[in-house]
Structure formats: C-alpha cells, structure tokens
C-alpha cells in the first residue's frame, strides 16, 4: 500500500513516548549501505530510534524511494514522497 501512495500509520502501544521527529529518508535500490536522511543535529546519536527502525524496515523490505517518517505522541507515520 505504501508504494502506491497510501500512508502507513502505526499507533505505538507503549508507555514511553519516545523522541518526536520528522525525517525524510532515501532508500536507494542496490545500495547496501542502508539509507540516507535529511537529519541534522549536533549529536547524531540523537536520531530518533523509532524513525531509524522504520527506515531500516523499509530498507530491509527493499522499498526504494524517498519517504517522510514522522513520530509524535506514540504515532509513527510513513508517507512516500
């Protein structure tokens, strides 16, 4: 559904809210290095873990393209750009 333009919304069933964030990631077909992103911070270890997990899942599933991944208030959304 995601690759046909339908956004995915995941309600996280957890007590911990996690870090909020809005990151555009790019998954390149045939590129085994993972994913690229527009994330900028003085401390790169602050990359939101739930957004990283979603980007890694997209990479592992072989979903190429650019995706907007947002996380806020225990809701993760993925939209193809």
PDB file of N, CA, C and O in Angstrom:
ATOM      1  N   UNK A   1       0.819  -1.193   0.000  1.00  0.00           N
ATOM      2  CA  UNK A   1       0.000   0.000   0.000  1.00  0.00           C
ATOM      3  C   UNK A   1       0.869   1.265   0.000  1.00  0.00           C
ATOM      4  O   UNK A   1       0.552   2.249  -0.668  1.00  0.00           O
ATOM      5  N   UNK A   2       1.963   1.219   0.758  1.00  0.00           N
ATOM      6  CA  UNK A   2       2.832   2.392   0.878  1.00  0.00           C
ATOM      7  C   UNK A   2       3.383   2.810  -0.480  1.00  0.00           C
ATOM      8  O   UNK A   2       3.445   4.002  -0.782  1.00  0.00           O
ATOM      9  N   UNK A   3       3.780   1.849  -1.297  1.00  0.00           N
ATOM     10  CA  UNK A   3       4.381   2.161  -2.591  1.00  0.00           C
ATOM     11  C   UNK A   3       3.352   2.636  -3.621  1.00  0.00           C
ATOM     12  O   UNK A   3       3.728   3.092  -4.701  1.00  0.00           O
ATOM     13  N   UNK A   4       2.071   2.533  -3.301  1.00  0.00           N
ATOM     14  CA  UNK A   4       1.032   3.060  -4.187  1.00  0.00           C
ATOM     15  C   UNK A   4       0.520   4.409  -3.703  1.00  0.00           C
ATOM     16  O   UNK A   4      -0.456   4.940  -4.234  1.00  0.00           O
ATOM     17  N   UNK A   5       1.191   4.960  -2.684  1.00  0.00           N
ATOM     18  CA  UNK A   5       0.838   6.298  -2.210  1.00  0.00           C
ATOM     19  C   UNK A   5      -0.021   6.337  -0.966  1.00  0.00           C
ATOM     20  O   UNK A   5      -0.380   7.418  -0.499  1.00  0.00           O
ATOM     21  N   UNK A   6      -0.358   5.184  -0.419  1.00  0.00           N
ATOM     22  CA  UNK A   6      -1.174   5.155   0.790  1.00  0.00           C
ATOM     23  C   UNK A   6      -0.253   5.250   2.004  1.00  0.00           C
ATOM     24  O   UNK A   6       0.599   4.382   2.193  1.00  0.00           O
ATOM     25  N   UNK A   7      -0.406   6.289   2.832  1.00  0.00           N
ATOM     26  CA  UNK A   7       0.443   6.423   4.022  1.00  0.00           C
ATOM     27  C   UNK A   7       0.164   5.296   5.016  1.00  0.00           C
ATOM     28  O   UNK A   7      -0.931   4.735   5.057  1.00  0.00           O
ATOM     29  N   UNK A   8       1.180   4.983   5.810  1.00  0.00           N
ATOM     30  CA  UNK A   8       1.047   3.997   6.873  1.00  0.00           C
ATOM     31  C   UNK A   8       1.072   4.736   8.201  1.00  0.00           C
ATOM     32  O   UNK A   8       1.911   5.608   8.425  1.00  0.00           O
ATOM     33  N   UNK A   9       0.149   4.379   9.070  1.00  0.00           N
ATOM     34  CA  UNK A   9       0.081   4.974  10.409  1.00  0.00           C
ATOM     35  C   UNK A   9       0.147   3.834  11.419  1.00  0.00           C
ATOM     36  O   UNK A   9      -0.629   2.881  11.352  1.00  0.00           O
ATOM     37  N   UNK A  10       1.082   3.950  12.349  1.00  0.00           N
ATOM     38  CA  UNK A  10       1.275   2.911  13.357  1.00  0.00           C
ATOM     39  C   UNK A  10       1.122   3.550  14.730  1.00  0.00           C
ATOM     40  O   UNK A  10       1.888   4.440  15.100  1.00  0.00           O
ATOM     41  N   UNK A  11       0.133   3.091  15.478  1.00  0.00           N
ATOM     42  CA  UNK A  11      -0.042   3.544  16.854  1.00  0.00           C
ATOM     43  C   UNK A  11       0.816   2.659  17.747  1.00  0.00           C
ATOM     44  O   UNK A  11       0.609   1.448  17.815  1.00  0.00           O
ATOM     45  N   UNK A  12       1.773   3.264  18.428  1.00  0.00           N
ATOM     46  CA  UNK A  12       2.697   2.527  19.273  1.00  0.00           C
ATOM     47  C   UNK A  12       2.019   2.224  20.609  1.00  0.00           C
ATOM     48  O   UNK A  12       1.570   3.134  21.307  1.00  0.00           O
ATOM     49  N   UNK A  13       1.952   0.969  20.950  1.00  0.00           N
ATOM     50  CA  UNK A  13       1.357   0.553  22.219  1.00  0.00           C
ATOM     51  C   UNK A  13       2.466   0.446  23.251  1.00  0.00           C
ATOM     52  O   UNK A  13       2.979  -0.637  23.531  1.00  0.00           O
ATOM     53  N   UNK A  14       2.822   1.595  23.809  1.00  0.00           N
ATOM     54  CA  UNK A  14       3.935   1.636  24.751  1.00  0.00           C
ATOM     55  C   UNK A  14       3.704   2.745  25.764  1.00  0.00           C
ATOM     56  O   UNK A  14       2.986   3.710  25.500  1.00  0.00           O
ATOM     57  N   UNK A  15       4.318   2.593  26.912  1.00  0.00           N
ATOM     58  CA  UNK A  15       4.256   3.624  27.953  1.00  0.00           C
ATOM     59  C   UNK A  15       5.169   4.797  27.632  1.00  0.00           C
ATOM     60  O   UNK A  15       4.852   5.945  27.945  1.00  0.00           O
ATOM     61  N   UNK A  16       6.313   4.499  27.001  1.00  0.00           N
ATOM     62  CA  UNK A  16       7.310   5.533  26.732  1.00  0.00           C
ATOM     63  C   UNK A  16       6.970   6.281  25.453  1.00  0.00           C
ATOM     64  O   UNK A  16       6.741   5.656  24.417  1.00  0.00           O
ATOM     65  N   UNK A  17       6.933   7.621  25.509  1.00  0.00           N
ATOM     66  CA  UNK A  17       6.568   8.373  24.309  1.00  0.00           C
ATOM     67  C   UNK A  17       7.640   8.386  23.232  1.00  0.00           C
ATOM     68  O   UNK A  17       7.307   8.521  22.054  1.00  0.00           O
ATOM     69  N   UNK A  18       8.912   8.251  23.584  1.00  0.00           N
ATOM     70  CA  UNK A  18       9.993   8.297  22.595  1.00  0.00           C
ATOM     71  C   UNK A  18      10.214   9.713  22.095  1.00  0.00           C
ATOM     72  O   UNK A  18       9.463  10.627  22.435  1.00  0.00           O
ATOM     73  N   UNK A  19      11.256   9.887  21.282  1.00  0.00           N
ATOM     74  CA  UNK A  19      11.561  11.199  20.720  1.00  0.00           C
ATOM     75  C   UNK A  19      10.639  11.495  19.544  1.00  0.00           C
ATOM     76  O   UNK A  19      10.383  10.625  18.711  1.00  0.00           O
ATOM     77  N   UNK A  20      10.150  12.717  19.483  1.00  0.00           N
ATOM     78  CA  UNK A  20       9.392  13.152  18.315  1.00  0.00           C
ATOM     79  C   UNK A  20      10.385  13.504  17.215  1.00  0.00           C
ATOM     80  O   UNK A  20      11.535  13.848  17.488  1.00  0.00           O
ATOM     81  N   UNK A  21       9.935  13.416  15.985  1.00  0.00           N
ATOM     82  CA  UNK A  21      10.813  13.777  14.890  1.00  0.00           C
ATOM     83  C   UNK A  21      10.101  13.747  13.553  1.00  0.00           C
ATOM     84  O   UNK A  21       9.013  13.189  13.405  1.00  0.00           O
ATOM     85  N   UNK A  22      10.761  14.373  12.579  1.00  0.00           N
ATOM     86  CA  UNK A  22      10.265  14.423  11.204  1.00  0.00           C
ATOM     87  C   UNK A  22      11.503  14.312  10.324  1.00  0.00           C
ATOM     88  O   UNK A  22      12.321  15.231  10.280  1.00  0.00           O
ATOM     89  N   UNK A  23      11.644  13.182   9.618  1.00  0.00           N
ATOM     90  CA  UNK A  23      12.855  12.929   8.847  1.00  0.00           C
ATOM     91  C   UNK A  23      12.468  12.397   7.469  1.00  0.00           C
ATOM     92  O   UNK A  23      11.605  11.526   7.350  1.00  0.00           O
ATOM     93  N   UNK A  24      13.107  12.922   6.443  1.00  0.00           N
ATOM     94  CA  UNK A  24      12.971  12.358   5.100  1.00  0.00           C
ATOM     95  C   UNK A  24      14.131  11.399   4.904  1.00  0.00           C
ATOM     96  O   UNK A  24      15.293  11.773   5.064  1.00  0.00           O
ATOM     97  N   UNK A  25      13.806  10.152   4.554  1.00  0.00           N
ATOM     98  CA  UNK A  25      14.842   9.159   4.304  1.00  0.00           C
ATOM     99  C   UNK A  25      14.789   8.739   2.843  1.00  0.00           C
ATOM    100  O   UNK A  25      13.737   8.788   2.206  1.00  0.00           O
ATOM    101  N   UNK A  26      15.935   8.329   2.327  1.00  0.00           N
ATOM    102  CA  UNK A  26      16.012   7.838   0.954  1.00  0.00           C
ATOM    103  C   UNK A  26      16.600   6.441   0.969  1.00  0.00           C
ATOM    104  O   UNK A  26      17.680   6.201   1.510  1.00  0.00           O
ATOM    105  N   UNK A  27      15.858   5.522   0.359  1.00  0.00           N
ATOM    106  CA  UNK A  27      16.316   4.151   0.195  1.00  0.00           C
ATOM    107  C   UNK A  27      16.687   4.008  -1.273  1.00  0.00           C
ATOM    108  O   UNK A  27      15.841   4.178  -2.151  1.00  0.00           O
ATOM    109  N   UNK A  28      17.948   3.696  -1.540  1.00  0.00           N
ATOM    110  CA  UNK A  28      18.411   3.579  -2.924  1.00  0.00           C
ATOM    111  C   UNK A  28      18.507   2.104  -3.317  1.00  0.00           C
ATOM    112  O   UNK A  28      19.171   1.316  -2.643  1.00  0.00           O
ATOM    113  N   UNK A  29      17.843   1.741  -4.403  1.00  0.00           N
ATOM    114  CA  UNK A  29      17.871   0.360  -4.890  1.00  0.00           C
ATOM    115  C   UNK A  29      19.309  -0.050  -5.185  1.00  0.00           C
ATOM    116  O   UNK A  29      20.050   0.691  -5.830  1.00  0.00           O
ATOM    117  N   UNK A  30      19.695  -1.213  -4.718  1.00  0.00           N
ATOM    118  CA  UNK A  30      21.030  -1.727  -4.982  1.00  0.00           C
ATOM    119  C   UNK A  30      22.122  -1.150  -4.105  1.00  0.00           C
ATOM    120  O   UNK A  30      23.280  -1.548  -4.228  1.00  0.00           O
ATOM    121  N   UNK A  31      21.783  -0.223  -3.221  1.00  0.00           N
ATOM    122  CA  UNK A  31      22.767   0.390  -2.328  1.00  0.00           C
ATOM    123  C   UNK A  31      22.709  -0.338  -0.995  1.00  0.00           C
ATOM    124  O   UNK A  31      21.741  -0.193  -0.249  1.00  0.00           O
ATOM    125  N   UNK A  32      23.723  -1.110  -0.695  1.00  0.00           N
ATOM    126  CA  UNK A  32      23.734  -1.917   0.518  1.00  0.00           C
ATOM    127  C   UNK A  32      24.128  -1.172   1.772  1.00  0.00           C
ATOM    128  O   UNK A  32      24.285  -1.787   2.827  1.00  0.00           O
ATOM    129  N   UNK A  33      24.294   0.146   1.685  1.00  0.00           N
ATOM    130  CA  UNK A  33      24.756   0.893   2.853  1.00  0.00           C
ATOM    131  C   UNK A  33      23.634   1.277   3.813  1.00  0.00           C
ATOM    132  O   UNK A  33      23.909   1.825   4.880  1.00  0.00           O
ATOM    133  N   UNK A  34      22.400   1.009   3.469  1.00  0.00           N
ATOM    134  CA  UNK A  34      21.293   1.372   4.351  1.00  0.00           C
ATOM    135  C   UNK A  34      20.461   2.476   3.745  1.00  0.00           C
ATOM    136  O   UNK A  34      19.924   2.329   2.647  1.00  0.00           O
ATOM    137  N   UNK A  35      20.352   3.572   4.451  1.00  0.00           N
ATOM    138  CA  UNK A  35      19.517   4.676   3.979  1.00  0.00           C
ATOM    139  C   UNK A  35      20.202   5.999   4.255  1.00  0.00           C
ATOM    140  O   UNK A  35      21.044   6.105   5.147  1.00  0.00           O
ATOM    141  N   UNK A  36      19.828   7.010   3.476  1.00  0.00           N
ATOM    142  CA  UNK A  36      20.273   8.375   3.704  1.00  0.00           C
ATOM    143  C   UNK A  36      19.127   9.163   4.304  1.00  0.00           C
ATOM    144  O   UNK A  36      17.972   8.749   4.203  1.00  0.00           O
ATOM    145  N   UNK A  37      19.429  10.290   4.927  1.00  0.00           N
ATOM    146  CA  UNK A  37      18.360  11.098   5.512  1.00  0.00           C
ATOM    147  C   UNK A  37      18.751  12.570   5.544  1.00  0.00           C
ATOM    148  O   UNK A  37      19.908  12.936   5.332  1.00  0.00           O
ATOM    149  N   UNK A  38      17.746  13.403   5.817  1.00  0.00           N
ATOM    150  CA  UNK A  38      17.983  14.834   5.954  1.00  0.00           C
ATOM    151  C   UNK A  38      18.173  15.234   7.417  1.00  0.00           C
ATOM    152  O   UNK A  38      18.138  16.420   7.745  1.00  0.00           O
ATOM    153  N   UNK A  39      18.374  14.257   8.291  1.00  0.00           N
ATOM    154  CA  UNK A  39      18.526  14.512   9.727  1.00  0.00           C
ATOM    155  C   UNK A  39      19.782  15.325   9.995  1.00  0.00           C
ATOM    156  O   UNK A  39      20.871  14.978   9.538  1.00  0.00           O
ATOM    157  N   UNK A  40      19.617  16.414  10.744  1.00  0.00           N
ATOM    158  CA  UNK A  40      20.741  17.244  11.139  1.00  0.00           C
ATOM    159  C   UNK A  40      20.662  17.501  12.630  1.00  0.00           C
ATOM    160  O   UNK A  40      19.626  17.912  13.153  1.00  0.00           O
ATOM    161  N   UNK A  41      21.760  17.256  13.298  1.00  0.00           N
ATOM    162  CA  UNK A  41      21.831  17.542  14.732  1.00  0.00           C
ATOM    163  C   UNK A  41      23.298  17.631  15.123  1.00  0.00           C
ATOM    164  O   UNK A  41      24.167  17.065  14.460  1.00  0.00           O
ATOM    165  N   UNK A  42      23.557  18.340  16.196  1.00  0.00           N
ATOM    166  CA  UNK A  42      24.938  18.428  16.669  1.00  0.00           C
ATOM    167  C   UNK A  42      25.407  17.082  17.234  1.00  0.00           C
ATOM    168  O   UNK A  42      26.606  16.811  17.291  1.00  0.00           O
ATOM    169  N   UNK A  43      24.460  16.252  17.648  1.00  0.00           N
ATOM    170  CA  UNK A  43      24.780  14.921  18.169  1.00  0.00           C
ATOM    171  C   UNK A  43      24.003  13.881  17.362  1.00  0.00           C
ATOM    172  O   UNK A  43      22.820  13.667  17.627  1.00  0.00           O
ATOM    173  N   UNK A  44      24.644  13.224  16.376  1.00  0.00           N
ATOM    174  CA  UNK A  44      23.938  12.274  15.519  1.00  0.00           C
ATOM    175  C   UNK A  44      23.380  11.062  16.261  1.00  0.00           C
ATOM    176  O   UNK A  44      22.548  10.335  15.718  1.00  0.00           O
ATOM    177  N   UNK A  45      23.830  10.837  17.494  1.00  0.00           N
ATOM    178  CA  UNK A  45      23.280   9.707  18.252  1.00  0.00           C
ATOM    179  C   UNK A  45      21.857   9.986  18.719  1.00  0.00           C
ATOM    180  O   UNK A  45      21.189   9.096  19.244  1.00  0.00           O
ATOM    181  N   UNK A  46      21.392  11.219  18.529  1.00  0.00           N
ATOM    182  CA  UNK A  46      20.034  11.595  18.927  1.00  0.00           C
ATOM    183  C   UNK A  46      19.008  11.305  17.832  1.00  0.00           C
ATOM    184  O   UNK A  46      17.850  11.706  17.951  1.00  0.00           O
ATOM    185  N   UNK A  47      19.419  10.615  16.766  1.00  0.00           N
ATOM    186  CA  UNK A  47      18.485  10.219  15.712  1.00  0.00           C
ATOM    187  C   UNK A  47      17.372   9.390  16.360  1.00  0.00           C
ATOM    188  O   UNK A  47      17.665   8.415  17.051  1.00  0.00           O
ATOM    189  N   UNK A  48      16.103   9.756  16.150  1.00  0.00           N
ATOM    190  CA  UNK A  48      15.008   9.049  16.824  1.00  0.00           C
ATOM    191  C   UNK A  48      14.987   7.550  16.481  1.00  0.00           C
ATOM    192  O   UNK A  48      14.934   7.172  15.310  1.00  0.00           O
ATOM    193  N   UNK A  49      15.028   6.714  17.512  1.00  0.00           N
ATOM    194  CA  UNK A  49      15.140   5.257  17.330  1.00  0.00           C
ATOM    195  C   UNK A  49      13.964   4.677  16.553  1.00  0.00           C
ATOM    196  O   UNK A  49      14.156   3.771  15.741  1.00  0.00           O
ATOM    197  N   UNK A  50      12.764   5.171  16.779  1.00  0.00           N
ATOM    198  CA  UNK A  50      11.598   4.617  16.077  1.00  0.00           C
ATOM    199  C   UNK A  50      11.626   4.984  14.598  1.00  0.00           C
ATOM    200  O   UNK A  50      11.190   4.199  13.756  1.00  0.00           O
ATOM    201  N   UNK A  51      12.131   6.156  14.279  1.00  0.00           N
ATOM    202  CA  UNK A  51      12.274   6.541  12.873  1.00  0.00           C
ATOM    203  C   UNK A  51      13.378   5.708  12.234  1.00  0.00           C
ATOM    204  O   UNK A  51      13.237   5.274  11.091  1.00  0.00           O
ATOM    205  N   UNK A  52      14.467   5.480  12.948  1.00  0.00           N
ATOM    206  CA  UNK A  52      15.540   4.621  12.436  1.00  0.00           C
ATOM    207  C   UNK A  52      15.013   3.206  12.171  1.00  0.00           C
ATOM    208  O   UNK A  52      15.335   2.604  11.147  1.00  0.00           O
ATOM    209  N   UNK A  53      14.214   2.685  13.083  1.00  0.00           N
ATOM    210  CA  UNK A  53      13.660   1.337  12.913  1.00  0.00           C
ATOM    211  C   UNK A  53      12.753   1.275  11.679  1.00  0.00           C
ATOM    212  O   UNK A  53      12.790   0.297  10.933  1.00  0.00           O
ATOM    213  N   UNK A  54      11.947   2.304  11.463  1.00  0.00           N
ATOM    214  CA  UNK A  54      11.070   2.333  10.292  1.00  0.00           C
ATOM    215  C   UNK A  54      11.886   2.408   9.002  1.00  0.00           C
ATOM    216  O   UNK A  54      11.575   1.716   8.033  1.00  0.00           O
ATOM    217  N   UNK A  55      12.916   3.235   8.983  1.00  0.00           N
ATOM    218  CA  UNK A  55      13.773   3.355   7.797  1.00  0.00           C
ATOM    219  C   UNK A  55      14.507   2.051   7.525  1.00  0.00           C
ATOM    220  O   UNK A  55      14.647   1.640   6.374  1.00  0.00           O
ATOM    221  N   UNK A  56      14.972   1.407   8.577  1.00  0.00           N
ATOM    222  CA  UNK A  56      15.650   0.126   8.423  1.00  0.00           C
ATOM    223  C   UNK A  56      14.693  -0.933   7.879  1.00  0.00           C
ATOM    224  O   UNK A  56      15.084  -1.752   7.047  1.00  0.00           O
ATOM    225  N   UNK A  57      13.457  -0.922   8.336  1.00  0.00           N
ATOM    226  CA  UNK A  57      12.452  -1.867   7.818  1.00  0.00           C
ATOM    227  C   UNK A  57      12.186  -1.619   6.338  1.00  0.00           C
ATOM    228  O   UNK A  57      12.069  -2.571   5.566  1.00  0.00           O
ATOM    229  N   UNK A  58      12.088  -0.365   5.934  1.00  0.00           N
ATOM    230  CA  UNK A  58      11.902  -0.040   4.515  1.00  0.00           C
ATOM    231  C   UNK A  58      13.074  -0.561   3.691  1.00  0.00           C
ATOM    232  O   UNK A  58      12.883  -1.143   2.624  1.00  0.00           O
ATOM    233  N   UNK A  59      14.288  -0.347   4.193  1.00  0.00           N
ATOM    234  CA  UNK A  59      15.492  -0.816   3.510  1.00  0.00           C
ATOM    235  C   UNK A  59      15.492  -2.345   3.402  1.00  0.00           C
ATOM    236  O   UNK A  59      15.743  -2.899   2.332  1.00  0.00           O
ATOM    237  N   UNK A  60      15.210  -3.014   4.510  1.00  0.00           N
ATOM    238  CA  UNK A  60      15.222  -4.475   4.553  1.00  0.00           C
ATOM    239  C   UNK A  60      14.167  -5.072   3.617  1.00  0.00           C
ATOM    240  O   UNK A  60      14.393  -6.117   3.006  1.00  0.00           O
ATOM    241  N   UNK A  61      13.027  -4.410   3.510  1.00  0.00           N
ATOM    242  CA  UNK A  61      11.944  -4.894   2.641  1.00  0.00           C
ATOM    243  C   UNK A  61      12.164  -4.546   1.170  1.00  0.00           C
ATOM    244  O   UNK A  61      11.393  -4.968   0.309  1.00  0.00           O
ATOM    245  N   UNK A  62      13.212  -3.777   0.884  1.00  0.00           N
ATOM    246  CA  UNK A  62      13.507  -3.414  -0.499  1.00  0.00           C
ATOM    247  C   UNK A  62      12.530  -2.410  -1.075  1.00  0.00           C
ATOM    248  O   UNK A  62      12.116  -2.539  -2.228  1.00  0.00           O
ATOM    249  N   UNK A  63      12.157  -1.417  -0.297  1.00  0.00           N
ATOM    250  CA  UNK A  63      11.237  -0.363  -0.736  1.00  0.00           C
ATOM    251  C   UNK A  63      12.046   0.880  -1.111  1.00  0.00           C
ATOM    252  O   UNK A  63      12.319   1.714  -0.248  1.00  0.00           O
ATOM    253  N   UNK A  64      12.433   1.021  -2.384  1.00  0.00           N
ATOM    254  CA  UNK A  64      13.239   2.184  -2.772  1.00  0.00           C
ATOM    255  C   UNK A  64      12.403   3.452  -2.869  1.00  0.00           C
ATOM    256  O   UNK A  64      11.193   3.407  -3.094  1.00  0.00           O
ATOM    257  N   UNK A  65      13.074   4.580  -2.696  1.00  0.00           N
ATOM    258  CA  UNK A  65      12.420   5.876  -2.853  1.00  0.00           C
ATOM    259  C   UNK A  65      12.661   6.761  -1.652  1.00  0.00           C
ATOM    260  O   UNK A  65      13.425   6.433  -0.745  1.00  0.00           O
ATOM    261  N   UNK A  66      11.977   7.904  -1.678  1.00  0.00           N
ATOM    262  CA  UNK A  66      12.047   8.848  -0.565  1.00  0.00           C
ATOM    263  C   UNK A  66      10.773   8.725   0.253  1.00  0.00           C
ATOM    264  O   UNK A  66       9.674   8.611  -0.289  1.00  0.00           O
ATOM    265  N   UNK A  67      10.942   8.751   1.562  1.00  0.00           N
ATOM    266  CA  UNK A  67       9.829   8.607   2.480  1.00  0.00           C
ATOM    267  C   UNK A  67       9.925   9.636   3.586  1.00  0.00           C
ATOM    268  O   UNK A  67      11.008   9.899   4.109  1.00  0.00           O
ATOM    269  N   UNK A  68       8.802  10.213   3.938  1.00  0.00           N
ATOM    270  CA  UNK A  68       8.712  11.086   5.104  1.00  0.00           C
ATOM    271  C   UNK A  68       8.262  10.203   6.260  1.00  0.00           C
ATOM    272  O   UNK A  68       7.214   9.560   6.197  1.00  0.00           O
ATOM    273  N   UNK A  69       9.073  10.180   7.319  1.00  0.00           N
ATOM    274  CA  UNK A  69       8.733   9.400   8.504  1.00  0.00           C
ATOM    275  C   UNK A  69       8.615  10.375   9.666  1.00  0.00           C
ATOM    276  O   UNK A  69       9.551  11.117   9.965  1.00  0.00           O
ATOM    277  N   UNK A  70       7.467  10.366  10.310  1.00  0.00           N
ATOM    278  CA  UNK A  70       7.253  11.248  11.452  1.00  0.00           C
ATOM    279  C   UNK A  70       6.880  10.405  12.672  1.00  0.00           C
ATOM    280  O   UNK A  70       6.291   9.331  12.553  1.00  0.00           O
ATOM    281  N   UNK A  71       7.238  10.919  13.836  1.00  0.00           N
ATOM    282  CA  UNK A  71       6.849  10.280  15.086  1.00  0.00           C
ATOM    283  C   UNK A  71       6.477  11.367  16.071  1.00  0.00           C
ATOM    284  O   UNK A  71       7.240  12.303  16.314  1.00  0.00           O
ATOM    285  N   UNK A  72       5.281  11.224  16.636  1.00  0.00           N
ATOM    286  CA  UNK A  72       4.825  12.197  17.629  1.00  0.00           C
ATOM    287  C   UNK A  72       3.728  11.552  18.470  1.00  0.00           C
ATOM    288  O   UNK A  72       2.818  10.913  17.940  1.00  0.00           O
ATOM    289  N   UNK A  73       3.824  11.722  19.747  1.00  0.00           N
ATOM    290  CA  UNK A  73       2.801  11.204  20.668  1.00  0.00           C
ATOM    291  C   UNK A  73       2.479   9.735  20.427  1.00  0.00           C
ATOM    292  O   UNK A  73       1.311   9.351  20.372  1.00  0.00           O
ATOM    293  N   UNK A  74       3.511   8.920  20.285  1.00  0.00           N
ATOM    294  CA  UNK A  74       3.393   7.468  20.113  1.00  0.00           C
ATOM    295  C   UNK A  74       2.743   7.057  18.788  1.00  0.00           C
ATOM    296  O   UNK A  74       2.254   5.934  18.664  1.00  0.00           O
ATOM    297  N   UNK A  75       2.733   7.957  17.798  1.00  0.00           N
ATOM    298  CA  UNK A  75       2.185   7.629  16.477  1.00  0.00           C
ATOM    299  C   UNK A  75       3.304   7.810  15.437  1.00  0.00           C
ATOM    300  O   UNK A  75       3.905   8.879  15.328  1.00  0.00           O
ATOM    301  N   UNK A  76       3.564   6.742  14.682  1.00  0.00           N
ATOM    302  CA  UNK A  76       4.566   6.766  13.628  1.00  0.00           C
ATOM    303  C   UNK A  76       3.834   6.769  12.295  1.00  0.00           C
ATOM    304  O   UNK A  76       2.944   5.949  12.072  1.00  0.00           O
ATOM    305  N   UNK A  77       4.204   7.688  11.409  1.00  0.00           N
ATOM    306  CA  UNK A  77       3.592   7.748  10.078  1.00  0.00           C
ATOM    307  C   UNK A  77       4.673   7.713   9.017  1.00  0.00           C
ATOM    308  O   UNK A  77       5.717   8.350   9.157  1.00  0.00           O
ATOM    309  N   UNK A  78       4.414   6.958   7.949  1.00  0.00           N
ATOM    310  CA  UNK A  78       5.338   6.848   6.829  1.00  0.00           C
ATOM    311  C   UNK A  78       4.569   7.197   5.565  1.00  0.00           C
ATOM    312  O   UNK A  78       3.511   6.628   5.298  1.00  0.00           O
ATOM    313  N   UNK A  79       5.106   8.140   4.782  1.00  0.00           N
ATOM    314  CA  UNK A  79       4.497   8.566   3.543  1.00  0.00           C
ATOM    315  C   UNK A  79       5.557   8.577   2.454  1.00  0.00           C
ATOM    316  O   UNK A  79       6.642   9.122   2.657  1.00  0.00           O
ATOM    317  N   UNK A  80       5.262   7.985   1.301  1.00  0.00           N
ATOM    318  CA  UNK A  80       6.211   8.047   0.205  1.00  0.00           C
ATOM    319  C   UNK A  80       6.165   9.454  -0.389  1.00  0.00           C
ATOM    320  O   UNK A  80       5.087  10.023  -0.567  1.00  0.00           O
ATOM    321  N   UNK A  81       7.332  10.012  -0.694  1.00  0.00           N
ATOM    322  CA  UNK A  81       7.435  11.370  -1.250  1.00  0.00           C
ATOM    323  C   UNK A  81       7.413  11.354  -2.760  1.00  0.00           C
ATOM    324  O   UNK A  81       7.490  12.409  -3.390  1.00  0.00           O
TER     325      UNK A  81
END
